[in-house]
Amino acid sequence: MVGRLAKFRSHACMTRSNLVLSVVVEVLPVTLFFTHPFNKFGVQFPLFRIEGTNSGYSIIPITQDLNFVTLWMVLWIFGAGMILSGIILALLEPEHSPKNFRRSGLLLAVSSIFFLLSILLQYNFNFYNQETVVIPLGIPVMLLFSWWMIKRSSTTISMVE
C-alpha cells in the first residue's frame, strides 16, 4: 500500500511540475534587445514583445509581426507552437505517466532550438544587427528546464519498471 502511494505521489508531482514548467516558459523572456544609442529597448517573449522608446512603451503581439513574414518569423512561430503544444499535451494527458513528462521536455528543447535559429537568422552569430544588440537570455534557461524534465522522466521510468 505504501509503495503504491509513493508511486502515485511521485507521478502527481511530476505531472504538476511538467505543467508548471511549460507555463513558466511562456512568460519567460526569451531575448532582451536594445539599440546602440540606447533610445530603444525591449523584451521578447514567445507570444509578444514589449518595446520601450523615447515616446513610450508598447506591447506588440506576435500576430502583428505576421505582416513581415520571413524565415526567422516562421521559426519563431514554430517555437511558440511547440511550447503551446507541450502545455496542451500536459493538460490532456489522462494518466500520470513519465512519457508525458519526457514529451514536454523534448518539445521544450525543440522550441528553444527554433527560437535560437530564429535569432541567428535575424541577427547573425554576433547577436548584433546594424544597431540592435540581442541577449538570448531565456534560451539557456529553456534548455536547462528541458534537460531537467527529460532526466527526471528517465529516472522515474527506471523506478517504475
N, C-alpha and C positions, 0 to 999 in steps of 0.2 A: 504494500500500500504506500509506504514512504517513497519507494523508488518511482512509482507512477506519479506521485505528487511532485517529486523533484523534476521529473521529465516534463510534466505539464508546465511547471513554473519556469523552467529554462526556455521552453518553446514560447510561452506567453511573453516573457521578457524580450526574447529575440524578435518576435513579430512587432511588438510595440517599438523597440528601438529601430527596427527596419523602417517603419512608417515615419517615425520622428526624424530620422536622419534624412530621409528622402524629402520631407517637407522643409527641413532646415536648409537644405541645399538650394531650394527655390528662393529663399530670402537672403542667401549668402551672396555678397558682391563678388562677381567673377573677375572684373577688372576695375582698376582706378585709372583715370586718364586726366591729363592736363596739357594745356598748350604752353609753348615756350615762353611767351611774355606773361604767363600766368593770368590771362584775362578770361580763361575758360577752364573749368574743371568738371569732372563728372564721375559717376559710379555706374557701372553697367551690371545689371542683374540678368538672370536668364530670360525674364519676360518683359523687362522695361529698363530704362536708364534714367538717371537723374542728372541734369546738367545745371551748372551754375555759371552765369556770365555776369558782366557788369550791369546788365539790365534786369537781372533777377534769376530765379530758379524755375525749372520746368521739368515735368515728368513726361517722358516720351515712351509710349508703349511700343512693343515690338511690331505691332500692326502698322504703325506709321512709317517704320523703316522699310516696309514691303514695297514702297514706291521705288526704292533703289535696289532692285533685286540683282545681286551679284553672287558669285560663288561663296564668298565669305558669309553672306547673309543666309544662304541656303544651309551652309554648315552650322551656323548658329541656331537656326530653326530646328535642324535635326537634333542638336544637342539638347535644346529645350524640350523637344518632343520625347527624347529618351528619358529625361528626368520625370516628366509628367506620366509617361507610361510606367515607370517604376513605382510612382505613387499609386496609380490606378491598380496595378497588379498587387501591390501590398494591401490595398483595401479590399480587393475582390477575392483574395486567396482565402477559401473557407477553412483550410487546415492550417495548423501552426507548424509548417514544415521548414526545415533548414534550406530546402531548394528555393523557396521563396526569398529567403534572405540572400542567398548566393545570386539569384537572378537580379535582385535590386542592386546588389553591389556591382555586378557586371554592367548593368545599364548605366549606373553612375560613372563607372570608369570609361565607358564608350562615350558618354555625353561630355565628359571632361576632355577627352581627346578631340571630339568635334569642336568644342569651344577653343582649344589651343590651336587647332588647324585654322579655324576662322580668324583668330587673332593674327596668326602668322601670315595668312593671305592678305589681311587688311593692312598690317603694319610692318611686315617683314621680320626677319630674325633678330633685329636690334630692338624691337618693340618701339620703334620711332618712325613716324611718317610725317615728313615735312616739318610741321611744328608741334605735333602731338606726341606726347610720351605716354606709353601704356604700361601699367604694372599689373601682370596677371596674378592677382592676389588669391583668388578663390580656387584656381585650378589645382595647386598643390594640396589644398585642404580637401577638395573633392576626391582627389586620388588617394589621399590618406583615409578618408571615410570609406571609399570603395574597397581598399586593401583590407581595412579592419572588418568590413562586412563579409568579404569573401573568406578571410581567415577564420572568423567566428563561425561561419556556416560549415567549413570543413571540419573544425574541431567538434561541432555539435553533431555532424553526421557520423563521425567516428565514435562519439559517445553513445549514440542511439543504436548503432549496429553492434 
